Amino acid sequence: MGTVGQTYKNRAWLTVAVLALALLAGCAQSVDPIERLGRKAAQRVGSHGPSGTGQPAARGPRPAYRRWGLAAPLPPAPHPPARPPAARTAGPALPPVVHRVRTTDKVVFLTYDDGAERDPRFVDLVRELRLPVSMFLTDSVVGPGYAHFARLQAVGASIQNHTLDHPALRGLPYVGQRAEICGQQEKLRSRFGLRPRLFRPPYGTYDPTTLRAAADCGISTVVLWRASMESGELTYTKGENRLRPGDIVSVASGEWTDPTLRERTVRLLREIQARGLTVGRLEDYL
């Protein structure tokens, strides 16, 4: 009986050993395949996606410039001059009239007249790309859209004067021109807490009376433009048909919905980059 009992004990231990080996083998098979591939293979999988899917590994959010359709970020503008370059004046004590800034800095300046509130995502574009844009506002055109421009001001846009009611000023009497310019100065002061230094006459038309009225209202510079972006195409008022350092660009705001204001701006930014330029803050140069 001792021999038989020992035989049963040996068989029991053998059974336990076989079961243990089976369990270990099962555990070994359950190890993550990435671990079995080894470090180099795991690195390949991490960079090219899970085996067999053909999909890239998950990445972080795209940079802002790519989200807006640019191939590269806009270079930062150079530091503005300690003293802005002198502009041509229209006469003693009258503000200068500028189409472009005399500078060798590789910058152009983006300006908008009213209408930006019709494209609500324009604020996102200005904020994410940190665009130093200048907004020339007419009270009767903006109407209830002042809150939109307050958001633009909060993300770095500057607010400037474009009259109360958008009349063609040339030929109007001094009293009428002064009321249009000074009246909007007061409106903007009450809305934004500032009195603008820059003024753009509606339609770009003016006369010596306009300049005298502007000076009396505290305007330091009358701003026109050398290039304009309308319906997605750049046009030029004088000189070469290409962007040059110092150009002031007027981007049409309210006349078109296709392309949108932000789409027109992005097209303009691509052209600016193609010319090796960037966007500067107009107020730093005037």
MIKEVO-277260 format. One record per atom (N, C-alpha, C): x, y, z. Coordinates in pm, whole numbers, padded with zeros to 5 digits, always signed. Layout:
residues N
XYZ...
This chain:
residues 286
+00083-00120+00000+00000+00000+00000+00087+00125+00000+00205+00121+00063+00293+00239+00064+00335+00280-00074+00364+00173-00155+00406+00203-00292+00295+00267-00372+00170+00213-00356+00054+00266-00429+00027+00410-00387+00036+00438-00253+00012+00575-00203+00113+00674-00257+00237+00625-00262+00341+00716-00317+00315+00745-00463+00266+00646-00535+00235+00666-00679+00128+00771-00696+00020+00760-00611-00088+00861-00620-00035+01001-00589+00054+01011-00488+00111+01142-00454+00191+01198-00570+00270+01112-00636+00351+01161-00749+00262+01212-00863+00153+01134-00887+00062+01176-00994-00006+01311-00959-00039+01330-00834-00103+01456-00792-00008+01574-00812+00117+01556-00771+00215+01664-00791+00236+01692-00940+00235+01585-01020+00251+01603-01164+00137+01683-01223+00015+01651-01178-00105+01724-01227-00095+01871-01191-00056+01901-01068-00042+02040-01024+00062+02113-01109+00174+02044-01136+00280+02107-01216+00233+02140-01357+00157+02042-01418+00106+02064-01554+00012+02182-01556-00081+02190-01456-00174+02303-01449-00101+02435-01434+00004+02436-01352+00080+02559-01331+00148+02605-01459+00206+02507-01531+00270+02542-01657+00170+02596-01758+00048+02540-01760-00055+02587-01853-00095+02731-01822-00111+02758-01691-00147+02894-01652-00040+02995-01690+00088+02956-01667+00197+03045-01704+00202+03070-01853+00178+02965-01930+00178+02980-02076+00067+03074-02120-00053+03060-02055-00164+03150-02089-00131+03293-02057-00067+03316-01941-00028+03453-01905+00070+03512-02005+00166+03426-02045+00265+03472-02141+00200+03515-02271+00092+03438-02313+00024+03473-02436-00056+03601-02423-00093+03637-02298-00177+03755-02280-00095+03883-02270+00038+03877-02275+00122+03996-02268+00091+04085-02388+00086+04215-02365+00057+04312-02472+00149+04287-02591+00094+04277-02714+00179+04252-02832+00287+04356-02850+00259+04480-02809+00361+04585-02823+00484+04551-02741+00464+04493-02617+00576+04455-02533+00657+04344-02598+00588+04246-02661+00659+04135-02724+00739+04181-02846+00695+04294-02912+00765+04339-03031+00903+04396-02998+00918+04442-02876+01045+04502-02839+01042+04653-02855+01145+04718-02802+01146+04864-02796+01144+04928-02934+01225+04880-03027+01232+04942-03159+01102+04929-03235+01043+04810-03230+00915+04790-03298+00808+04877-03236+00810+04890-03104+00711+04974-03036+00726+05118-03080+00850+05163-03099+00870+05299-03146+00814+05319-03285+00832+05215-03370+00776+05226-03505+00625+05234-03501+00563+05155-03417+00418+05158-03405+00372+05293-03351+00445+05346-03254+00406+05475-03196+00411+05588-03296+00503+05580-03394+00516+05690-03489+00428+05672-03612+00386+05552-03641+00308+05528-03762+00168+05477-03735+00129+05463-03609-00005+05419-03578-00009+05270-03552-00119+05220-03497-00132+05078-03467-00114+04993-03592-00050+04877-03573-00021+04789-03686-00148+04752-03761-00141+04768-03895-00253+04727-03980-00357+04834-04001-00354+04949-03927-00458+05050-03944-00422+05152-04050-00291+05177-04071-00250+05278-04168-00277+05419-04123-00322+05441-03997-00354+05573-03947-00238+05628-03864-00212+05761-03875-00104+05818-03794-00142+05823-03648-00041+05829-03563-00067+05838-03420-00133+05972-03389-00205+05978-03280-00274+06099-03241-00174+06213-03217-00210+06336-03263-00123+06451-03247-00198+06561-03173-00123+06663-03131-00183+06776-03063-00259+06866-03161-00323+06973-03112-00397+07065-03200-00306+07134-03300-00360+07164-03418-00281+07231-03521-00248+07373-03478-00133+07426-03520-00101+07566-03490-00206+07659-03550-00221+07777-03492-00325+07870-03536-00310+07906-03683-00187+07928-03729-00170+07969-03869-00219+07862-03965-00204+07733-03928-00253+07627-04015-00406+07619-04012-00463+07643-03895-00610+07641-03887-00673+07746-03978-00599+07855-04001-00653+07962-04086-00602+07954-04229-00535+07845-04265-00498+07823-04404-00368+07886-04448-00280+07922-04354-00149+07976-04389-00044+07865-04384+00055+07875-04471+00159+07772-04476+00265+07793-04369+00274+07913-04314+00376+07944-04213+00323+08054-04122+00376+08065-04002+00333+08174-03915+00380+08309-03967+00307+08414-03933+00351+08549-03969+00470+08588-03882+00577+08637-03942+00688+08685-03859+00643+08803-03774+00697+08817-03655+00664+08935-03574+00714+09062-03642+00640+09171-03625+00683+09299-03681+00805+09348-03605+00894+09420-03670+01009+09476-03599+00964+09578-03496+01053+09609-03403+01021+09713-03307+00997+09844-03380+00891+09917-03345+00863+10043-03414+00974+10145-03388+00987+10242-03477+01091+10344-03457+01066+10423-03330+01174+10473-03271+01160+10553-03149+01075+10676-03176+01094+10736-03294+01011+10847-03337+00956+10812-03474+00825+10816-03495+00771+10782-03627+00829+10873-03734+00853+10821-03855+00906+10905-03962+00811+11019-03994+00866+11135-04025+00784+11251-04055+00703+11227-04183+00575+11263-04180+00489+11249-04297+00471+11385-04363+00436+11382-04490+00414+11508-04562+00290+11577-04508+00300+11702-04474+00185+11776-04423+00116+11849-04536-00012+11879-04514-00090+11950-04616-00083+12100-04598-00014+12147-04496-00004+12290-04471+00025+12314-04325+00052+12438-04287+00083+12468-04147-00032+12425-04056+00002+12351-03952-00093+12307-03849-00201+12212-03901-00187+12163-04024-00285+12069-04078-00227+11927-04070-00313+11827-04049-00262+11690-04040-00214+11640-04175-00111+11556-04176-00065+11498-04303-00167+11398-04357-00163+11379-04488-00246+11279-04555-00152+11169-04605-00174+11045-04565-00081+10937-04599-00153+10825-04672-00087+10774-04776-00129+10651-04845-00043+10533-04803+00079+10565-04762+00175+10466-04718+00270+10532-04620+00339+10451-04544+00435+10499-04444+00574+10490-04502+00652+10593-04482+00791+10591-04530+00875+10512-04430+00901+10389-04462+00980+10302-04376+01048+10196-04460+01163+10149-04411+01231+10035-04474+01195+09905-04404+01120+09913-04293+01075+09791-04226+00985+09712-04322+00999+09581-04319+00922+09496-04411+00782+09470-04354+00704+09578-04345+00571+09570-04289+00471+09639-04381+00347+09589-04380+00234+09660-04436+00129+09673-04326+00026+09752-04350-00070+09785-04245-00211+09753-04294-00287+09678-04212-00422+09635-04248-00523+09727-04183-00612+09785-04264-00715+09875-04215-00851+09830-04266-00955+09853-04186-01092+09811-04219-01188+09925-04188-01287+09944-04275-01389+10046-04253-01521+09979-04221-01565+09988-04094-01696+09935-04056-01712+09789-04100-01830+09736-04094-01867+09610-04156-01811+09483-04097-01708+09489-04012-01647+09367-03961-01742+09288-03874-01843+09354-03818-01937+09283-03731-02023+09183-03808-02022+09191-03940-02102+09098-04020-02034+08962-04036-01913+08951-03994-01840+08824-03997-01794+08794-03854-01877+08724-03775-01844+08706-03633-01712+08636-03608-01666+08552-03699-01541+08480-03677-01418+08566-03703-01439+08687-03752-01326+08776-03776-01251+08805-03645-01323+08815-03534-01259+08835-03404-01164+08720-03374-01207+08596-03402-01121+08479-03378-00993+08487-03460-01006+08529-03586-00890+08542-03673-00790+08643-03617-00840+08759-03576-00752+08863-03523-00685+08815-03394-00762+08749-03308-00707+08704-03180-00603+08594-03200-00636+08492-03278-00547+08376-03289-00419+08407-03366-00428+08496-03466-00308+08532-03542-00242+08659-03488-00304+08720-03386-00250+08842-03323-00227+08950-03427-00328+08977-03506-00317+09075-03613-00336+09216-03558-00242+09307-03581-00257+09445-03535-00335+09528-03636-00466+09511-03642-00549+09578-03741-00602+09710-03687-00638+09800-03780-00696+09930-03745-00837+09937-03803-00934+09971-03717-01075+09975-03756-01122+10121-03759-01167+10168-03876-01220+10303-03892-01373+10294-03892-01436+10353-03791-01578+10329-03766-01665+10451-03792-01781+10424-03855-01887+10523-03876-02003+10488-03786-02049+10584-03709-02153+10556-03609-02281+10502-03672-02330+10565-03778-02458+10524-03836-02449+10390-03907-02327+10350-03949-02309+10221-04017-02295+10109-03916-02217+10134-03811-02194+10030-03711-02321+09999-03634-02395+10105-03596-02522+10085-03525-02504+09997-03402-02580+09886-03395-02570+09799-03277-02444+09713-03273-02355+09728-03370-02237+09642-03377-02121+09689-03291-02140+09792-03208-02028+09841-03127-01974+09734-03033-02061+09646-02982-02013+09541-02891-01912+09451-02962-01934+09426-03090-01841+09344-03168-01704+09412-03173-01703+09544-03194-01576+09615-03203-01509+09628-03067-01588+09626-02961-01528+09622-02827-01450+09492-02809-01502+09381-02863-01429+09253-02856-01302+09260-02941-01311+09326-03057-01191+09341-03139-01087+09427-03067-01132+09533-03004-01038+09616-02929-00971+09535-02818-01048+09446-02754-00994+09366-02644-00886+09270-02691-00886+09231-02819-00783+09140-02870-00674+09213-02948-00671+09348-02938-00558+09422-02992-00586+09514-03108-00709+09515-03162-00739+09607-03272-00747+09750-03221-00710+09845-03306-00725+09985-03268-00851+10042-03331-00912+10140-03265-01038+10199-03308-01011+10342-03353-01052+10377-03476-01025+10509-03533-01153+10567-03595-01143+10692-03641-01259+10774-03680-01287+10764-03831-01418+10749-03865-01462+10744-04005-01592+10824-04024-01615+10924-03939-01731+11015-03937-01854+10953-03872-01951+11041-03845-02078+10997-03787-02168+10926-03888-02183+10986-04007-02286+10940-04101-02235+10900-04239-02102+10898-04257-02040+10851-04382-02076+10937-04504-02076+11070-04494-02098+11151-04613-01968+11173-04690-01978+11206-04817-01862+11255-04891-01836+11397-04844-01722+11419-04780-01697+11546-04712-01657+11659-04806-01590+11628-04913-01538+11733-05000-01650+11825-05048-01628+11954-05028-01726+12053-05071-01826+12093-04966-01836+12018-04856-01928+12055-04749-01869+12172-04670-01955+12255-04609-01904+12367-04529-01830+12318-04405-01747+12405-04352-01666+12370-04235-01752+12319-04120-01863+12386-04091-01946+12347-03977-01993+12202-03992-02037+12165-04111-02084+12029-04134-01974+11926-04122-01857+11957-04179-01745+11863-04172-01697+11848-04027-01689+11958-03957-01645+11951-03818-01743+11870-03734-01872+11886-03759-01972+11809-03683-01957+11660-03709-01928+11622-03832-01912+11480-03865-01790+11420-03796-01680+11493-03796-01555+11438-03742-01555+11446-03589-01584+11566-03536-01582+11582-03390-01694+11500-03325-01808+11492-03392-01917+11412-03336-01879+11267-03317-01807+11212-03414-01764+11072-03400-01651+11059-03299-01569+11160-03285-01469+11158-03178-01537+11140-03042-01643+11213-03021-01713+11205-02893-01783+11070-02877-01843+11020-02985-01907+10887-02979-01807+10780-02940-01691+10782-03002-01590+10680-02974-01532+10696-02835-01520+10821-02791-01473+10842-02654-01571+10783-02553-01701+10803-02576-01800+10749-02482-01810+10598-02490-01787+10541-02609-01797+10395-02627-01672+10321-02580-01555+10378-02611-01430+10304-02590-01333+10375-02495-01368+10494-02450-01279+10566-02358-01157+10624-02425-01166+10657-02554-01051+10713-02624-01098+10814-02728-01008+10903-02764-01030+10996-02875-00926+10961-02983-00969+10907-03095-00874+10860-03195-00784+10972-03248-00664+10932-03289-00569+11024-03353-00579+11018-03505-00631+10905-03557-00634+10883-03701-00775+10898-03755-00785+10949-03879-00915+10972-03942-00909+10930-04088-01012+10860-04133-01025+10826-04276-01153+10889-04329-01143+10979-04426-01264+11037-04484-01339+10934-04569-01471+10931-04561-01546+10836-04643-01513+10852-04792-01501+10738-04860-01472+10732-05003-01332+10787-05036-01255+10824-04935-01123+10878-04959-01123+11019-05015-01234+11090-05006-01242+11225-05062-01233+11329-04950-01163+11438-04978-01144+11542-04878-01102+11670-04949-01097+11780-04875-01049+11907-04926-00979+11980-04812-00924+12099-04835-00856+12170-04725-00947+12193-04604-01076+12210-04627-01168+12229-04514-01171+12103-04428-01166+11985-04492-01163+11859-04418-01043+11855-04325-00928+11894-04377-00806+11889-04297-00812+11988-04181-00868+12105-04205-00880+12203-04097-00976+12152-03989-01089+12096-04032-01185+12043-03935-01124+11926-03857-01051+11839-03927-00988+11726-03860-00888+11773-03756-00808+11873-03790-00711+11926-03694-00781+11983-03572-00891+12053-03594-00965+12113-03483-01031+12007-03395-01049+11886-03447-01109+11777-03369-01004+11688-03303-00877+11725-03314-00772+11649-03248-00713+11537-03331-00736+11537-03463-00682+11433-03551-00537+11470-03587-00448+11371-03579-00308+11396-03612-00272+11354-03754-00344+11255-03811-00312+11205-03945-00439+11163-04016-00450+11200-04144-00559+11152-04230-00506+11033-04309-00573+10921-04297-00522+10794-04350-00603+10751-04472-00537+10740-04586-00598+10681-04705-00537+10542-04725-00510+10500-04848-00456+10367-04871-00389+10364-05008-00292+10274-05022-00230+10253-05153-00280+10128-05221-00330+10033-05144-00383+09909-05201-00514+09876-05129-00602+09808-05200-00729+09767-05138-00760+09624-05178-00823+09552-05086-00866+09415-05110-01018+09414-05120-01067+09395-05241-01211+09392-05264-01245+09263-05337-01345+09193-05287-01391+09069-05350-01277+08971-05375-01178+08971-05285-01071+08873-05294-00955+08912-05382-00957+09033-05444-00849+09074-05533-00787+09204-05485-00654+09214-05495-00584+09336-05458-00581+09433-05576-00614+09559-05550-00600+09664-05650-00514+09775-05588-00451+09854-05675-00354+09953-05630-00393+10091-05683-00373+10193-05598-00412+10329-05635-00304+10400-05715-00179+10366-05691-00070+10435-05760+00056+10350-05746+00151+10376-05839+00280+10307-05829+00272+10164-05879+00368+10083-05833+00379+09944-05877+00260+09861-05831+00226+09762-05911+00114+09674-05876+00162+09556-05793+00222+09587-05682+00263+09486-05585+00278+09552-05450+00270+09472-05345+00286+09526-05211+00430+09563-05185+00448+09676-05120+00581+09724-05084+00583+09759-04936+00702+09762-04875+00710+09802-04734+00644+09938-04712+00563+09946-04606+00498+10070-04570+00361+10090-04629+00316+10001-04717+00184+10018-04779+00072+10008-04677-00025+10096-04690-00150+10087-04613-00252+10019-04701-00312+09911-04651-00409+09832-04728-00546+09849-04666-00644+09882-04748-00783+09889-04704-00852+09760-04744-00905+09688-04645-00975+09563-04671-01125+09591-04665-01195+09574-04777-01339+09602-04781-01411+09512-04682-01500+09570-04604-01561+09495-04494-01703+09449-04522-01789+09538-04569-01931+09506-04565-01999+09480-04698-01930+09502-04810-01998+09495-04938-02017+09353-04989-01932+09259-04944-01938+09123-04995-01954+09024-04880-02026+08918-04908-02033+08807-04812-01960+08685-04865-01922+08684-04991-01850+08572-05051-01743+08628-05145-01615+08617-05112-01565+08554-04990-01592+08640-04866-01591+08576-04751-01615+08646-04625-01497+08737-04593-01517+08822-04495-01410+08913-04454-01286+08837-04410-01306+08731-04332-01188+08656-04286-01121+08586-04403-01198+08539-04502-01137+08475-04619-01058+08576-04702-01110+08696-04716-01036+08800-04788-00907+08834-04714-00917+08839-04581-00799+08871-04502-00693+08762-04515-00733+08635-04513-00637+08526-04526-00570+08530-04664-00646+08558-04770-00584+08571-04902-00481+08683-04902-00514+08792-04838-00420+08903-04829-00295+08863-04750-00312+08790-04641-00197+08747-04562-00105+08656-04643-00161+08571-04727-00077+08487-04813+00006+08572-04908-00056+08677-04965+00017+08765-05055+00125+08841-04979+00095+08884-04858+00194+08953-04775+00313+08862-04750+00287+08737-04714+00397+08644-04690+00477+08616-04816+00408+08605-04931+00477+08578-05056+00574+08690-05092+00546+08811-05044+00633+08926-05070+00741+08943-04964+00748+08849-04870+00848+08858-04765+00819+08967-04664+00690+09000-04645+00649+09107-04555+00571+09049-04437+00539+09134-04342+00452+09096-04232+00361+09214-04201+00279+09202-04097+00181+09305-04063+00232+09386-03944+00233+09517-03959+00274+09607-03851+00154+09682-03795+00174+09747-03683+00069+09828-03620+00082+09972-03673-00020+10016-03742-00016+10148-03806+00009+10258-03705-00053+10249-03590-00041+10355-03489+00103+10371-03438+00185+10267-03451+00325+10276-03409+00409+10359-03506+00358+10381-03627+00435+10449-03730+00382+10587-03765+00268+10624-03711+00208+10754-03745+00192+10839-03618
